[in-house]
């Protein structure tokens, strides 16, 4: 019984469920005095986190003996004449505790240089504290892709680096050295996830360089987040197994329908192509849409016959791409009624003038395949 209780407590600390995370009962919070915060220095925090977790596991026999000693009313465990297995474990446990303490002190005094992740960074030329600090800053950038695999595991991808951490290991490699392959896909039956468009979970295997292949890992990601990962890495960086097919989320279907309707609307031609700037939302494409009032003005809901706000003229120059405009439009709709999204309206993200989908005018230079990228525009010039 005591073994079971102790094991459950340890597992809940090391791998806390959502309820424990919400209450702040986690190993990381218990050791926060030593760990610090990841916001200040991501690499230093996770070095300390890995070392502390391993030291804690090494000390577990000693902690268990102390637990038994207190739970069984000062039972005789530590004796100079052991006769049972528990006596031998009790005799060895203080030395294991000292080994755990020595393990923690050694890595702290050597600035964690012996950890596999730090050795790999040193091979990349990131050995100085200044270089590591700069790398931590890059991993903390707001435009980095972040995905929480579990309550103790996460992945961060920047333009140049891949960071992965779990409870007992973490790795940082250049993005060019990592290979991504989707090896499995599962449909989700969770109604909440389906309502959010997350109708599929994909298993992604990440292969690392030969010298750290023992650090290869696998993670699961929903199809909505997978689209974000594809946009960060590029479609050619992710390999799909022949039997795996990525499903479109509800958001993807709406964006596709939004763009399809915009293509049927009259085009806008009163602009100078050379004056177009990258989209304010994604910065990946040139602005290719103008809000130009073309509807009847006052709309009526098709189901409830409730009048909606009248559409108004928008005086803004083209500043957004049609995909970002579709996402902005979607964010203002009733998420519980997807069948009515296209019939709604939305304020302009810059001047707040109300518009509907009929007011979305693509520029005459719009090209769905490659005409919307800044680089393509510069090549035309």
N, C-alpha and C positions, 0 to 999 in steps of 0.2 A: 504493500500500500504506500509506504513512504517513498519507495523508488518511483512509483507511478506518479505521485503528486509532484515530486521534485522534477521528473522528466517533463511533465506538462508545463510547469512554471517556466522551465528553461526554454522549451520550444516556443511558448507564447512570447517570451522576451525576445528571442532571436528572430522568430518569424511571426510577428504580431498580426492578428486579424484586424479588420477595419475598426471594430469596436475598441480595441486596445490602442490603435493609432489615434482615434478620435479622442480618447481619454488621456493620451500622452504617456501610456504605459508601454514603453519600448526600450530596448537595449540602448539605442542611440541617445534617448533622453536621459536614461540613468547615467550614462557616461559622458554627458554633454560638457561637463567641466574639463575633461581631457580632449574631447573631440573638437570643441569649438563649433563654428557654423560653416556650412558649405558656401554661403554667400561671400565670405571673405576670401577663401582660397579653396577651390574645389579639390585640387590634387592633394593638398596637405590634409584636408578633412578626410578624404577617403583613404589615404595612407594610414592615418591614425585609426580610422574605423576598422580597417582590415586587421591591423596589428592588435587592436584591443579585443576584437571578436575572437581571434585565435588564442590570445592570452587567456581570455575568459574560459574558453573550452578546455585549455590545459589545466586551469585551476578548478574545474568542475568536481573532480574527486574530493578535493579538500573542502569545497563548499558543501558537498553532500555529507561529508563526515560531520561538519559543524551542524548541518540541518538535523541529522540523526541524533547528535548529542543533545540538542535542545528539545527535539520532538519526543524523545524517549526518556525524558527526565534524567539527563546526565548519564546515559548508558556508558558502560565501560567499553570504549573503542580504542583509545590510545593506550597500549600496554607494551611493556618491555618483553613480555613473554607471549607472543601471538599464538593462538591455537586454532583460529578460524580464518576464513578468507577475508572477512570484513576487518579483522585485526591487521592483516597484511596490507590491505588497501589503505587503512587508516595510517599505517606506519609510513607508507610511500607518499601519501597525499601531500604532506608539507613540502617534500622535495619537488613535487610537481608544481605546487603553488610558487615556489621559488623559481622554478624554471619558467613559469608563465610571466613572472615579474621580470626576470632577466631578459626574456624575449621582448617584452615591451620596452624596457630601458635600452636594449641594444639598438633596436630600430629607431628609437627617438634620438639617441646620441649620434647615430650614423646618418641621420636625416633620411631614413627609409631607402637608402641607395640599394639595399639588397633585395628589395621587392621586385618581382619580375616586371611589373609595369614600369618601374623607375629605371631598371636596366635597359628596357627597350627605348625609353625616352633618351637615355644617355647615348645609346647607339645612334639615335637621330641627331645628336648634338645638343640636346636639351639637358645639360647637366648643371648649369649655374642656377642659383636661386632666382635671378632676374628672369631668365628664360622660362622657368617653370611658372613664375608669377604671371608672365605674359600669356602663357598657355592657359592658365586658370581663368584669366580675364576673357580669353576667346571662348572658352567653354561656357562662360556665364552670359554671353551675348544674347540679346533678346531675340535675334533672328535664328538661333540654333533650333534644330528639331529635337524635341524632348518627348520621350515615351516612357511611362512608368509600367514596367513589366509586372511588378508585384509591389508590395509594400517595402521590400528591401532591395529590389533590383530595378535598374533604370538604364536607359540608353540615351546618349546625347550625340548629335551629329552636327558639326559645323561645316563650313565650306572646305576645310582641310583635314579635320580630325574626327575620329570615332572614339567615343568614350563609353565603356560598359562597366557596370559594377553590380555585384551580387553581395551576399552576406560575407563570403570568405574570399572573394577575389575581385580585382578590377583591372582593366586594361585600357591603355590609350595607344592608338596606332594612327598612322596617317591614313586618310580615307582611301588613298590610291592603293594601299596594301591590303584592303579588306574586300572580300567578295560576298555578295548577298545572293541567296538562292531561296526562293519560295518552294517548300517541299510538300506542303499539305494545306488543304482548305477545308474548313468545317462551317456548316450553316448554323447560326445561332437560333435558339428557340426562345430567347429572352425577349419578351414583348416590349420592355423599355428600350432595349438596344435596337430592336427593329423600328420602333417609333423614331429613333434618332438616326435611322438609316444604316445602323451597324448590323447588317444581316449576314455577315460572314467573318470568320476569324481565320487568319492565315498564319502558318508556322514558317518562320524565316530562319534559315541556318546561315551563320556568319563564319566564313573561313578566314583565318588570320595567317600571317607569314609563318614559314616553316619553323623558325626558332621559338615561336610561342604557339604552336598548333595545339598544345595541351590547353590553351585558353579559349579555343573555339567555343562558341555558345549558340544557343537556339532561343528565340523568343517568339511570342505570339502578339499579333497586332490585328485590330479590326480593319475592315476594308476602307472605312472613312479615313483613319489615320494613315493607312497605306498610301492613299492618294497624296497626302502631305509628304510622306517619305519619298515617294516617286518624284515629286516636284523638287525636293531638296537634293536628291542624288542624281536625278535624271533617269528616264525610263531605261536607257541602255545599261545602267549599272545594276539593275535587279534582274536576275534570271529566274524565269518561271519554269517549273517542271511541266512536261507536256500535259499531264492530267489536271493541272491547276488552272482555273480560270477566275479572274478577279471580277466579282459582281459589281454592278453599278449601285451606288447608294442612292437613297431618295434625293439627297442634295445634288448628286451628279446628274440624276434624271431631270431635276428641275432646271439646273444650269443649261443642260442640253436643250430643253424645251424653251427656255428663255431666249437663248441664242437663236433657236429656230424661228421664233416669232419675230425677233429683231431683224432677221434677214428678210422677212416678208414686209417689214415696215419701209416706208420711203427713206432713201439715203439722204445724208446731209453733205453738201458739197461746198459750203461757204467757209472755207478754211485754207490755211497755207500749210502744206505737208511738212515743210522744213521747220515750222514753228512747233510741231507736236513734241511733247515731252513724254518721258516714261510714265506709265500709270502710277498714280499716287498710292494705289493699294498694293500692287505686287512688284512694281519697278522692273518686271521682266518683259513687259510688252509696251509698245507705244499706245498712247491714248487713242482709242478707236471708236468712241461712242459719244454722242451729243444728245442731251435731253432737249427735245424739240416738240412742243405741244402740238399733237396731231389728232387727239381724241376729241370727243364731244364735250369734254369738260366735266360735267357732273355724272358720276357713275352710280349705279344701283346694284347692291349685292344680289346675286342670282338666287340665293336660297332664302334669305331673310327679308329681302326687299327693303333693306335699310340703306339710306343714302350715305355715301361715303364722301370724304372731302373732295372738293372740286380740284381738278388738275390746274396748275398755274404755269405760266411761261418761265423758263429757266434761262438766265442770262450768262451762265457760266460757259467758259470755253471748254473744249474737250480735255478732260483731265483723267479719265478712267478708261480701262479696257472693259469690254462687255462682260467678261467672266467675273471680274470684281464687282461690277455693277449688279450682276445677277445675285451675287452673295449678299450684297448690301440690301437689295430688294427682299431677298428671302428672310434676312434677319428681322425685318419689320413686319413679317406676316404672322398670323396665328399658327403656331407650330402644331396645334392639335387638329388643324383642318387643312391637310396638304392638298386636297382637291380644289381648294379655293385660292391657292397661292397666286396663280397667274391672274386671277381676277382682282387682286388687291392693288393698293397703291403704296407709295413710299415717299418720304421727303428726300430731296436732293442732298447728298452728303456734305455739300459745301454751302449752298445758299438756302437750303431747307424748303425750296419750292416743291409742292406735291406733284408727283407724276405717276403714270401707270405704264404698263408694258407697251402700250401703243405709242407712247411718247419717246421710246428708246430708238434713236436713229443712228445706225452705223454710218461711219464715214465712207465716202465713195471708194477710198483706197483700202478698205477692209479686205483682208484675205485670211480666211480661217486657218490656213496651214502655216504660212511663214511671214505674211505681210505685217503682223503686229509686233514684231520684235524690234528693239532699237537698233540692233546690229544690221538687220535687213534694211532699215531705213537709211542708215549711213552708207550701205553699199549702193543703194539707189542713187544717193547724192554723188 
